[in-house]
Amino acid sequence: MDVVSTKRLKKKRVELGISQEEMAKKLGYNGKSGYSMLENGHVSISLDKAKAIANILNSSIEEIFFGK
């Protein structure tokens, strides 16, 4: 994921008042570190995870990851 995408993802999460811990739990991670690595662009994101994130953030994949 590129830097711009990670910034959009974090911005949307923060705007909705959702912590990294909450996102991690909703996505099935045992702790926030797995989600943090994803949000910071250190690991690749699967299409299923992208869909789940978009759903949690009440957004589309295009909006979060492509800025459309």
Secondary structure, DSSP 4 states (H G I P E B T S, - for coil): --HHHHHHHHHHHHHTT--HHHHHHHTT-SSHHHHHHHHTTSS---HHHHHHHHHHTTS-HHHHHH--
